[in-house]
Amino acid sequence: MSIAKVTGVLGALLGMAGSVWLIAGGWQDMHGFDSQTAEYHNGMIFVRYGIAFLVTFLVIACLVTRGNWKWCLFIGVCCTLFSLIGMFSIGSALIGGSLYVSIHSFLNVMRQREMAS
């Protein structure tokens, strides 16, 4: 496996770690409060977003191993924008992995474009 793929997978793993942290925090809120409280419902939202982003970063890891950098770039930019929108709630857990994947994918797309021309 090339160094580009290894670093791309490391970025996806960083995003997965943030997603798992989000799930754990939401799970703790769900089981620490009564179901009628706002904290319970916020915890449920955190768990849902954590699962969605965990699946997203798993897809990114699969795309990286296949060398499909354009889709990695697109998904990484979308994740970064979503993380910036929700910076004060869930974005802080996901911004590291999404930025890493976006920047790394951008560099690989530019390198492939240079090699093609």
Secondary structure, 3 states (H helix, E strand, C coil): CCHHHHHHHHHHHHHHHHHHHHHHHHHHHHHHCCCCCHHHHHHHHHHHHHHHHHHHHHHHHHHHHHCCHHHHHHHHHHHHHHHHHCHHHHHHHHHHHHHHHHHHHHHHHHHHHHHHC
